[in-house]
Amino acid sequence: MLSVNSILGSSVGAADKAAGGLADNFETFLSLLTTQLQNQDPLDPMESGEFTNQLVAFSGVEQSIKQNKNLENLATLTAFNGINSAVGFIGKDIIAEQSEVNLENGQATWLYELANKSVDTKLVIRDEAGKVVHQEPGNLDAGAHDFVWDGTDVNGNVMAPGRYSLAVVTNDGNDEAVDTRVFMRGKVDGVDFNGGDAMLDAGGFAVPISSVLSVRPSGGAV
């Protein structure tokens, strides 16, 4: 199981390390400065301006480290909020923009959307190798449309369970394609944070949160 540190990174940030190094260096600086003051030539003492400049330089570095520490704390808080938000998807039903779904129990379901009316719409299903296994006419009207495939190929043979993708081929009447989008439905079983970006595990697919169109309680209408 991944630990929180493996997701957010080490709990000891660069600012903490820098602050520790600065503290050590400042102690050394004070020790050297004290020794220098104790052993300086009374007839040629250290100029106060030089002393002040060195203290100001250390103060500037300290302030920069504090600012970096605040930024690291803000980044950590943002990461925690992102994790909490992603985990909130678990157990929910989603609609996400994705053309590939699983054929299970002789059925695969998609949702597709046409931006405008089409004069000719074809629904083309391909297997994992990219081979066309089925096609049929689709809806011509603009808007969202459900499509349920019964799992049979162009010859009526029952296809094996597995992953299949849907492509919507359209014609606006001027030999131009209508803008279309294809969506899958699925229940979120978990969240994967590997790679830095949260990916939802829905029906065995890694789905980016940014592609989610709709979220509903499991079993509700999506």
C-alpha atoms as a printed R data frame, in Angstrom:
    type eleno elety resid chain resno       x       y       z
1   ATOM     1    CA   MET     A     1   0.000   0.000   0.000
2   ATOM     2    CA   LEU     A     2   1.245   3.482  -0.830
3   ATOM     3    CA   SER     A     3   2.040   5.682   2.164
4   ATOM     4    CA   VAL     A     4   1.018   9.318   2.377
5   ATOM     5    CA   ASN     A     5   4.662  10.310   1.962
6   ATOM     6    CA   SER     A     6   4.920   8.279  -1.239
7   ATOM     7    CA   ILE     A     7   2.037  10.314  -2.655
8   ATOM     8    CA   LEU     A     8   2.952  13.779  -1.383
9   ATOM     9    CA   GLY     A     9   6.709  13.343  -1.297
10  ATOM    10    CA   SER     A    10   9.040  13.514   1.668
11  ATOM    11    CA   SER     A    11   7.699  15.292   4.739
12  ATOM    12    CA   VAL     A    12  11.050  17.079   5.066
13  ATOM    13    CA   GLY     A    13  11.001  19.666   2.305
14  ATOM    14    CA   ALA     A    14  13.787  21.657   0.728
15  ATOM    15    CA   ALA     A    15  12.974  24.654   2.944
16  ATOM    16    CA   ASP     A    16  13.365  22.557   6.109
17  ATOM    17    CA   LYS     A    17  16.746  21.306   4.928
18  ATOM    18    CA   ALA     A    18  17.809  24.806   3.940
19  ATOM    19    CA   ALA     A    19  16.699  26.172   7.304
20  ATOM    20    CA   GLY     A    20  18.762  23.539   9.090
21  ATOM    21    CA   GLY     A    21  21.785  24.391   6.995
22  ATOM    22    CA   LEU     A    22  21.290  28.102   7.602
23  ATOM    23    CA   ALA     A    23  21.116  27.555  11.355
24  ATOM    24    CA   ASP     A    24  24.419  25.671  11.289
25  ATOM    25    CA   ASN     A    25  26.023  28.319   9.093
26  ATOM    26    CA   PHE     A    26  24.713  31.140  11.284
27  ATOM    27    CA   GLU     A    27  26.163  29.508  14.398
28  ATOM    28    CA   THR     A    28  29.492  29.225  12.615
29  ATOM    29    CA   PHE     A    29  29.193  32.843  11.441
30  ATOM    30    CA   LEU     A    30  28.535  34.094  14.987
31  ATOM    31    CA   SER     A    31  31.422  32.042  16.360
32  ATOM    32    CA   LEU     A    32  33.827  33.432  13.767
33  ATOM    33    CA   LEU     A    33  32.499  36.970  14.184
34  ATOM    34    CA   THR     A    34  32.880  36.790  17.988
35  ATOM    35    CA   THR     A    35  36.426  35.502  17.630
36  ATOM    36    CA   GLN     A    36  37.205  38.259  15.121
37  ATOM    37    CA   LEU     A    37  35.822  40.944  17.426
38  ATOM    38    CA   GLN     A    38  37.788  39.586  20.368
39  ATOM    39    CA   ASN     A    39  41.050  39.545  18.440
40  ATOM    40    CA   GLN     A    40  40.665  42.624  16.270
41  ATOM    41    CA   ASP     A    41  43.264  45.365  16.312
42  ATOM    42    CA   PRO     A    42  41.986  48.099  18.653
43  ATOM    43    CA   LEU     A    43  43.711  50.640  16.399
44  ATOM    44    CA   ASP     A    44  41.979  49.291  13.286
45  ATOM    45    CA   PRO     A    45  38.588  47.871  14.419
46  ATOM    46    CA   MET     A    46  36.136  46.171  12.102
47  ATOM    47    CA   GLU     A    47  33.893  48.682  10.372
48  ATOM    48    CA   SER     A    48  30.294  48.632  11.619
49  ATOM    49    CA   GLY     A    49  28.995  48.851   8.041
50  ATOM    50    CA   GLU     A    50  30.637  45.566   7.075
51  ATOM    51    CA   PHE     A    51  29.266  43.909  10.201
52  ATOM    52    CA   THR     A    52  25.774  45.231   9.439
53  ATOM    53    CA   ASN     A    53  25.907  44.100   5.797
54  ATOM    54    CA   GLN     A    54  26.739  40.535   6.830
55  ATOM    55    CA   LEU     A    55  23.824  40.421   9.290
56  ATOM    56    CA   VAL     A    56  21.454  41.860   6.661
57  ATOM    57    CA   ALA     A    57  22.583  39.234   4.159
58  ATOM    58    CA   PHE     A    58  21.854  36.444   6.635
59  ATOM    59    CA   SER     A    59  18.474  37.993   7.434
60  ATOM    60    CA   GLY     A    60  17.574  38.102   3.725
61  ATOM    61    CA   VAL     A    61  18.435  34.446   3.267
62  ATOM    62    CA   GLU     A    62  16.368  33.547   6.348
63  ATOM    63    CA   GLN     A    63  13.333  35.410   4.996
64  ATOM    64    CA   SER     A    64  13.644  33.673   1.611
65  ATOM    65    CA   ILE     A    65  13.718  30.274   3.302
66  ATOM    66    CA   LYS     A    66  10.627  31.159   5.347
67  ATOM    67    CA   GLN     A    67   8.799  32.146   2.154
68  ATOM    68    CA   ASN     A    68   9.793  28.871   0.509
69  ATOM    69    CA   LYS     A    69   8.555  27.000   3.576
70  ATOM    70    CA   ASN     A    70   5.176  28.744   3.298
71  ATOM    71    CA   LEU     A    71   4.974  27.789  -0.382
72  ATOM    72    CA   GLU     A    72   5.793  24.167   0.461
73  ATOM    73    CA   ASN     A    73   3.063  24.128   3.118
74  ATOM    74    CA   LEU     A    74   0.596  25.559   0.586
75  ATOM    75    CA   ALA     A    75   1.605  22.944  -2.010
76  ATOM    76    CA   THR     A    76   1.155  20.154   0.551
77  ATOM    77    CA   LEU     A    77  -2.288  21.469   1.526
78  ATOM    78    CA   THR     A    78  -3.286  21.664  -2.135
79  ATOM    79    CA   ALA     A    79  -2.118  18.080  -2.672
80  ATOM    80    CA   PHE     A    80  -4.151  16.878   0.323
81  ATOM    81    CA   ASN     A    81  -7.236  18.666  -0.997
82  ATOM    82    CA   GLY     A    82  -6.695  17.047  -4.392
83  ATOM    83    CA   ILE     A    83  -6.425  13.616  -2.797
84  ATOM    84    CA   ASN     A    84  -9.587  14.126  -0.752
85  ATOM    85    CA   SER     A    85 -11.443  15.312  -3.843
86  ATOM    86    CA   ALA     A    86 -10.304  12.306  -5.901
87  ATOM    87    CA   VAL     A    87 -11.116   9.788  -3.144
88  ATOM    88    CA   GLY     A    88 -14.634  11.242  -3.024
89  ATOM    89    CA   PHE     A    89 -15.284   9.660  -6.435
90  ATOM    90    CA   ILE     A    90 -14.904   6.120  -5.062
91  ATOM    91    CA   GLY     A    91 -18.185   4.211  -5.130
92  ATOM    92    CA   LYS     A    92 -19.833   6.760  -7.450
93  ATOM    93    CA   ASP     A    93 -21.170   6.187 -10.975
94  ATOM    94    CA   ILE     A    94 -19.608   8.432 -13.584
95  ATOM    95    CA   ILE     A    95 -19.898   9.358 -17.229
96  ATOM    96    CA   ALA     A    96 -16.465  10.116 -18.677
97  ATOM    97    CA   GLU     A    97 -15.224  10.975 -22.157
98  ATOM    98    CA   GLN     A    98 -13.750   7.702 -23.367
99  ATOM    99    CA   SER     A    99 -14.477   5.535 -26.396
100 ATOM   100    CA   GLU     A   100 -13.328   2.187 -24.981
101 ATOM   101    CA   VAL     A   101 -15.567   0.044 -22.738
102 ATOM   102    CA   ASN     A   102 -15.892  -3.573 -21.662
103 ATOM   103    CA   LEU     A   103 -18.227  -6.056 -23.345
104 ATOM   104    CA   GLU     A   104 -19.681  -8.019 -20.437
105 ATOM   105    CA   ASN     A   105 -22.613 -10.415 -20.268
106 ATOM   106    CA   GLY     A   106 -23.280  -9.816 -23.966
107 ATOM   107    CA   GLN     A   107 -23.629  -6.059 -23.643
108 ATOM   108    CA   ALA     A   108 -21.574  -2.881 -23.984
109 ATOM   109    CA   THR     A   109 -22.964   0.607 -23.412
110 ATOM   110    CA   TRP     A   110 -21.860   4.021 -24.658
111 ATOM   111    CA   LEU     A   111 -23.187   7.546 -24.739
112 ATOM   112    CA   TYR     A   112 -22.376   9.665 -27.784
113 ATOM   113    CA   GLU     A   113 -23.073  13.286 -28.540
114 ATOM   114    CA   LEU     A   114 -23.496  15.173 -31.829
115 ATOM   115    CA   ALA     A   115 -22.824  18.907 -31.832
116 ATOM   116    CA   ASN     A   116 -25.126  19.426 -34.827
117 ATOM   117    CA   LYS     A   117 -27.570  17.473 -36.977
118 ATOM   118    CA   SER     A   118 -26.057  14.807 -39.212
119 ATOM   119    CA   VAL     A   119 -27.423  13.504 -42.501
120 ATOM   120    CA   ASP     A   120 -25.613  10.191 -42.099
121 ATOM   121    CA   THR     A   121 -24.363   8.660 -38.852
122 ATOM   122    CA   LYS     A   122 -22.560   5.332 -38.531
123 ATOM   123    CA   LEU     A   123 -21.590   3.663 -35.267
124 ATOM   124    CA   VAL     A   124 -18.392   1.674 -35.775
125 ATOM   125    CA   ILE     A   125 -17.118  -0.768 -33.150
126 ATOM   126    CA   ARG     A   126 -13.532  -2.056 -33.135
127 ATOM   127    CA   ASP     A   127 -11.802  -4.694 -31.042
128 ATOM   128    CA   GLU     A   128  -8.531  -4.159 -29.168
129 ATOM   129    CA   ALA     A   129  -6.566  -4.877 -32.352
130 ATOM   130    CA   GLY     A   130  -8.407  -2.078 -34.170
131 ATOM   131    CA   LYS     A   131 -10.411  -4.437 -36.381
132 ATOM   132    CA   VAL     A   132 -13.988  -3.378 -37.227
133 ATOM   133    CA   VAL     A   133 -16.321  -6.000 -35.772
134 ATOM   134    CA   HIS     A   134 -19.675  -4.254 -35.996
135 ATOM   135    CA   GLN     A   135 -21.336  -1.180 -37.446
136 ATOM   136    CA   GLU     A   136 -24.863   0.152 -37.651
137 ATOM   137    CA   PRO     A   137 -26.707   3.419 -38.317
138 ATOM   138    CA   GLY     A   138 -26.714   5.969 -35.521
139 ATOM   139    CA   ASN     A   139 -28.920   8.870 -34.509
140 ATOM   140    CA   LEU     A   140 -29.003  11.890 -36.803
141 ATOM   141    CA   ASP     A   141 -30.174  14.497 -34.296
142 ATOM   142    CA   ALA     A   142 -27.929  16.863 -32.379
143 ATOM   143    CA   GLY     A   143 -27.527  16.064 -28.684
144 ATOM   144    CA   ALA     A   144 -26.696  13.049 -26.510
145 ATOM   145    CA   HIS     A   145 -27.761   9.519 -27.414
146 ATOM   146    CA   ASP     A   146 -27.428   6.177 -25.664
147 ATOM   147    CA   PHE     A   147 -26.116   3.180 -27.563
148 ATOM   148    CA   VAL     A   148 -26.225  -0.415 -26.339
149 ATOM   149    CA   TRP     A   149 -24.370  -3.035 -28.384
150 ATOM   150    CA   ASP     A   150 -25.551  -6.641 -28.084
151 ATOM   151    CA   GLY     A   151 -22.041  -8.023 -28.618
152 ATOM   152    CA   THR     A   152 -22.583  -9.496 -32.093
153 ATOM   153    CA   ASP     A   153 -20.326  -8.876 -35.089
154 ATOM   154    CA   VAL     A   154 -21.263  -7.960 -38.686
155 ATOM   155    CA   ASN     A   155 -22.179 -11.606 -39.332
156 ATOM   156    CA   GLY     A   156 -24.264 -12.020 -36.201
157 ATOM   157    CA   ASN     A   157 -21.615 -13.998 -34.321
158 ATOM   158    CA   VAL     A   158 -21.297 -13.428 -30.588
159 ATOM   159    CA   MET     A   159 -18.032 -11.664 -29.756
160 ATOM   160    CA   ALA     A   160 -15.837 -12.637 -26.834
161 ATOM   161    CA   PRO     A   161 -15.878 -10.464 -23.694
162 ATOM   162    CA   GLY     A   162 -13.190  -7.807 -23.674
163 ATOM   163    CA   ARG     A   163 -12.486  -4.216 -24.551
164 ATOM   164    CA   TYR     A   164 -14.106  -2.569 -27.552
165 ATOM   165    CA   SER     A   165 -14.107   1.014 -28.792
166 ATOM   166    CA   LEU     A   166 -16.809   3.064 -30.495
167 ATOM   167    CA   ALA     A   167 -16.253   5.589 -33.297
168 ATOM   168    CA   VAL     A   168 -19.059   7.816 -34.532
169 ATOM   169    CA   VAL     A   169 -18.759   8.638 -38.239
170 ATOM   170    CA   THR     A   170 -20.937  11.544 -39.387
171 ATOM   171    CA   ASN     A   171 -21.699  13.772 -42.374
172 ATOM   172    CA   ASP     A   172 -23.194  17.249 -42.084
173 ATOM   173    CA   GLY     A   173 -24.479  17.231 -45.663
174 ATOM   174    CA   ASN     A   174 -21.471  19.109 -47.024
175 ATOM   175    CA   ASP     A   175 -19.075  16.184 -46.783
176 ATOM   176    CA   GLU     A   176 -17.817  17.501 -43.460
177 ATOM   177    CA   ALA     A   177 -17.889  15.594 -40.194
178 ATOM   178    CA   VAL     A   178 -20.092  16.756 -37.338
179 ATOM   179    CA   ASP     A   179 -18.249  17.285 -34.056
180 ATOM   180    CA   THR     A   180 -18.889  14.255 -31.852
181 ATOM   181    CA   ARG     A   181 -17.901  13.018 -28.410
182 ATOM   182    CA   VAL     A   182 -18.072   9.472 -27.047
183 ATOM   183    CA   PHE     A   183 -18.523   8.633 -23.357
184 ATOM   184    CA   MET     A   184 -18.359   5.570 -21.147
185 ATOM   185    CA   ARG     A   185 -20.346   4.803 -18.001
186 ATOM   186    CA   GLY     A   186 -18.753   3.144 -15.017
187 ATOM   187    CA   LYS     A   187 -18.460   2.829 -11.264
188 ATOM   188    CA   VAL     A   188 -15.303   4.177  -9.622
189 ATOM   189    CA   ASP     A   189 -13.606   1.403  -7.651
190 ATOM   190    CA   GLY     A   190 -10.457   3.276  -6.658
191 ATOM   191    CA   VAL     A   191  -7.985   6.062  -7.364
192 ATOM   192    CA   ASP     A   192  -4.407   5.710  -8.592
193 ATOM   193    CA   PHE     A   193  -1.928   8.493  -7.739
194 ATOM   194    CA   ASN     A   194   1.096   6.986  -9.482
195 ATOM   195    CA   GLY     A   195   2.693   9.454 -11.877
196 ATOM   196    CA   GLY     A   196   1.478  12.483  -9.930
197 ATOM   197    CA   ASP     A   197  -1.963  12.773 -11.559
198 ATOM   198    CA   ALA     A   198  -5.039  11.220  -9.961
199 ATOM   199    CA   MET     A   199  -6.568   8.568 -12.232
200 ATOM   200    CA   LEU     A   200  -9.940   7.018 -11.441
201 ATOM   201    CA   ASP     A   201 -10.275   3.236 -11.740
202 ATOM   202    CA   ALA     A   202 -13.666   2.814 -13.408
203 ATOM   203    CA   GLY     A   203 -14.553  -0.573 -14.848
204 ATOM   204    CA   GLY     A   204 -10.876  -1.470 -15.088
205 ATOM   205    CA   PHE     A   205 -10.022   1.697 -17.031
206 ATOM   206    CA   ALA     A   206  -7.766   4.518 -15.875
207 ATOM   207    CA   VAL     A   207  -9.918   7.622 -16.289
208 ATOM   208    CA   PRO     A   208  -8.541  11.174 -15.789
209 ATOM   209    CA   ILE     A   209 -10.721  13.263 -13.498
210 ATOM   210    CA   SER     A   210 -10.687  15.998 -16.137
211 ATOM   211    CA   SER     A   211 -12.610  13.714 -18.518
212 ATOM   212    CA   VAL     A   212 -15.511  13.133 -16.084
213 ATOM   213    CA   LEU     A   213 -18.747  14.678 -17.311
214 ATOM   214    CA   SER     A   214 -21.173  13.509 -14.624
215 ATOM   215    CA   VAL     A   215 -21.069  11.966 -11.121
216 ATOM   216    CA   ARG     A   216 -23.966  10.308  -9.341
217 ATOM   217    CA   PRO     A   217 -24.432   8.048  -6.290
218 ATOM   218    CA   SER     A   218 -23.988   4.400  -7.237
219 ATOM   219    CA   GLY     A   219 -27.205   2.881  -8.562
220 ATOM   220    CA   GLY     A   220 -28.758   6.251  -9.367
221 ATOM   221    CA   ALA     A   221 -29.596   7.619 -12.778
222 ATOM   222    CA   VAL     A   222 -26.475   8.985 -14.456
